[in-house]
Amino acid sequence: MAASTVGCGWRPLQLTIPSLCGSGPGPRSMWACVRRLPGPAVTRRSVVATSGPGVSGTDHYCLELLRKRDYETYLCSLLLPAESRSSAFALRAFNVELAQIKDSVSEKAIGLMRMQFWKKTVEEIYHDNPPHQPVAIELWKAVKRHNLTKRWLMKIIDEREKNLDDKAYRNIQELENYAENTQSSLLYLTLEILGIKDLHADHAASHIGKAQGIVTCLRATPYHGSRRKVFLPMDICMQHGVSQEDFLRRNQNKNVRDVIYDIASQAHLHLKHARSFHKSVPVKAFPAFLQTVSLEHYLKKIQQVDFDIFHPSLQQKNTLLPLSLYIQSWRKSY
């Protein structure tokens, strides 16, 4: 497949899993070896018991909301240091609350009202007067505990609010801007939860967040198509002579695959840029970037199916994700 200027330099991403207990352990022995690796226990009971000062119903509510609505992030959060988990659960539950507004309302006006509720909630949190809502209460605790930057929280709300319009991104830069203001902002806040203030870590977070936003857009394409919606960048579609109708009809010709290739390549480049800071980023920041495991897995799989965005294998759950995340955490890399 010919690469366009956007996607030039694509090379397969590798997630190498070292032999932990001799040469070539099978799946069962691999799991047994991982259980013996040093590190914090990550059972659900231990997370609830050690995630913060005291266990509350609001704490458990955030954990369960994340587990049900954003399982991959839930798994990543389990591998954060114990003293940071409850705050991370609160932050990510806040994001889930915002993310599900768009799909849960039938009218934009209702969505705007809910966004306004969260804007007011954030203001009240910073005045030590959070509403009696589980996520709001836990987010208030996180803000107090880690002195989280209000600007990042408001950016997430503002960008989600603008995204209530069912319009495709005009270009890849518009998609990246959305990802920066949502996914990257979440990572900046996660770094604050971990007590990290480092320019190189921020740069890595920016690129990883953009990669996350792009991959999320790709992964959601079949779902959006089933609802007669397409959000892929229009400039890349036009460059290859592809219309929204081609995606709605699940067309699999070369031009459609070239569109996906270009978009996926942009995510690949952001991961590559993020890893270029690897030696300069504090090791304590690495747990914030564990989501690169699932990003890498998806980009590798979509390459294997020749960028067929509708291939059934792309919708299958990665059953080895918990293992891959644990190994990545143990190796202290991203």
N, C-alpha and C positions, 0 to 999 in steps of 0.2 A: 504494500500500500504506500502510495506516494505521500510523503510528509509535506505539510504546508509550512509556511514561515512561522506560524504560531507553534506548531508541534515539533519543530526541528530539534534534534538531539535526544529523541526518545530512546531510552534503553531500558531493558527489563529491570524492575526493582527487585531486589533480592531480600528475602527474610530468611537468613540462615539460622538454623537451630542446631547448636553444637551438641555433640554427644556428651551427655552429662554423666553417664555411668558406663564407660567403656564404649566399644564400637557398635554402632547400629542397634540401639535398643528399639524394641517394638513399642507400639502405642501404650500398652499396659505398663511395661517397665519404665517408659518415659514418665508416665504419671506418677509411678512409685518414686522415681528419682526426684521429681520436682517436689514431692511432699517432704523430702528430706533436706531440701535446700534451705539455707538460713534465710530468715525473713519473718515478717509479722504474719500471724495467722489471719486469714481473710474469710473466715466463716461469717455467716450473717449474724450469728449470735455475738461473736466477738466484736464485730463492727458496731452493733448497737450498744454493746456494753462499754466500748472504749472510745466512742467517737466524740465525746465531749463531756463537760462537767454535768453529769446527771442525764438520765434517759427520760425523755418526755414523749407524750403522744405526738407532738408536732415534729419532733426529731424522726420518729418512726414513719410519720406520714410522708415526709420528704423522701426518705429512703425508699418506701414502697412506690411512690409516684415515679421516681426515677427508674426503679427496677422494671416497672410495667411499661413505661412510655419511652425510655431511652436506655435499653439494656446494655449497649456497648459502653456508654459513658458510666453507667452504674458499675460495670466491671472495672473500668479504669479507676474510678473513685475508691473502690475497695483497696486498691494498692497504694493509696496515698498514706503518708504517716498518720498514725492513729489520732494525733491531736488536731489534724486538719480535716478529717473525714466529714464530720457533721457540718462544718462550714461549706465544704465542697458539695455535699448533698443539697444543702439549702440553696446554694448558687445555681446548681444545675436544675433543681426543682423549679426555681424561679424562671429559668429559661424554658422549661417544659410548659409551664403555665402560659407563657407568652406565645410559644410556638403553636400550641394547639388552638389558640383563639381563631386563627384564620380558617381552619377546617371545621370549627364547631359553630360558626355563626352563618346565618343565611343572608344577612344584610351587613353591608360595610359599617353602617351607623352603629350597629350593636358592637361590632369589633372595636370601633373607635371608643365607645363607652368603656369597654373592658380595658383598653390600653390606658385610658385616662385614669381608671381605678389604680392601675399599677404605677403610673406617674405620681399620683397623689400618695400612694403607699410608700414609695421610695422617699418622697419628701418627708412624710411622717416618721419613717424609720430614722432619718437623720435628725429628727427633733425628739427622738426617744419616745415616740408615741405610735408604735405600729398597730394596725388594726388587728382584731382577733381573727386572724386567718393563719393557718398552720405555716405556710411557706413564708408569709410576711414576718411572723414571729421568729422563725429560724434564721431568716435573712438578717433581721435586726441583730440577733445574737452574733452572727458572723461579722457584720459591720462593726459592732462594738469590740469584738475580740481581735480583729485584724486591721481595723481602721481602713476598710475598703474604700476605694475611690468612687465617689458618687457619679462622676462623669461617665465612667464605663457602664454603669447600670442604666443610666439615662440614654446612653447611645444605643444600647440593645433595644430598649423600648421604642425609641424614635425610629430606628431602622425597621423593626417589626411592624410598626404602625404604617410606615410608608409602603411596606410590602403587602398590605391588605388589598391593594389594587391587583387584580388578576392580569398582570401584563408581563410579557416576556422581557427579559433583560435586553436592552438595546445593543449592548456589546459586552465583551468579556470583562472589560474594566468595571462596568456597572455591577456585574456579578461579584467581582473581587471586592468592590467597595462595600457591598452588602455583607460579604463574608468578613471583611475587616471589622465592620462595626458591630457584628454579632459574635461570630465564632472567635475572632482574635480578642475582642473585648472580654469574653469569658475566660480566655487563657491569661490575659493580663491580670484579671481578678484572682484566678487560681494561683498565679505566681505570688500575688500579695498574700494569699492565704498561707502559702508555704514560706512566707517571709523573705522572698527573693526580690531584690531591687538591683537589676543588672541590665545594661543596655543590650548586650548580646542575647540574653534570654528574651528580651522584648522583641528583638528582631526575629528570632526563631519563632516566637509565638505568632508574630504577624504573618509569616509565611505559612505556618502550619494551619492557622485559622483560615487563611485563604484557600489552602488545599482542601480543608474540611468543607468549606462552603461549596466549592466546585464539585467535589465528590458527592455531597448531599444532593445537589441539583441533578447530577447524573443518576444517582440511585433512585431518586423520586420520579424520574421521567416516565416509567411504565405506569406508576400510580396516577400521576397527573394526566397521562394520556387516556386512562380509563374514565377520567372525568372531563374529557374533551378540553384539556388545557395543556399548553406547552410553554415552558419558561426558559428554554435554552437560548443563549445569546443569538440575537437576530443577525448580527454582522457575520458571524461564522456560518450560519445557515445560508445567508445570501451569497457568501463567497463560494459556496459549493452548489448553489442552485437548488437548495432544499427548502421546501415550504413546511409550515406547521402541519399541513394535511398529511405529509409524508410520515410524520411521527404518529399522528392519530390513526393512520392506517397500518402502522407498524411495518412500514417499508424497510427492507433490509438491503437495499442496493448499495453500491460502493460510495456514492455521494453521501448517503446518510451515515455510513460508517466513518467517512472522512470527517464529518462534523464532530462525531463523538471522539475520534482520534485527536483532533485539535484541542478539544476541551479537556480531555483526560491528560493530554500532554502538558497543558498549563498547570494542572494540579501536580503532575510529576515534577515540573520545574520548581514549583514552590517548595515541595519536599526536599528537593536537591539543595535549594538555597538555604533552607532551614538547617540542614545537616552540615552546611559549610561553616556554621558557627559552633559546631559540636565541641571543639577543643577549648572554646572560650566561654561556653555556657557553664555555670556552676552545676555540679553534679546534683545538688539538692533540687534543681529545677527540673530534672529529667522526668520525675513522676507526673508532672503537669502535661507532658507531651506523649503519654502512652497511647493516645488515640492514633498516632502515626502507624501503629500496628494494623488497625482495621483499614486505614486509608491505603496502606501499601498492599494489603490483601486484595482489596477491591480493584485497584489499578492493575495488579498482576492478573487477576481473573478476567478483567475486561480485555486485556491484551491477548489472553489465551483464546478467547472466543472471537478474535478479530474485530473487536469493538462493536459487536452486536448488542446494543443496549437492551434488547428485549430477550436475550438468551435466558432460559429458565435457571441456569446455574447461578446467575447473578442475584437471583432472589432467594437463594438457599442460605440458611443460617450457617455461619462459620462455627462449627462445633468445637474446633480447636482454639478458638479465640481466648478462652481463659488460660489455657496452657501457654499460648504465644505471648500473652500479656505478662504472665508471671516470669517467663524466661527473659523477656525484654527488661522487666523491672530488675531482675537478678543481675543481668549483664550491665545495668546502669548505662543505658544508651537510649537513643530515640531515633 
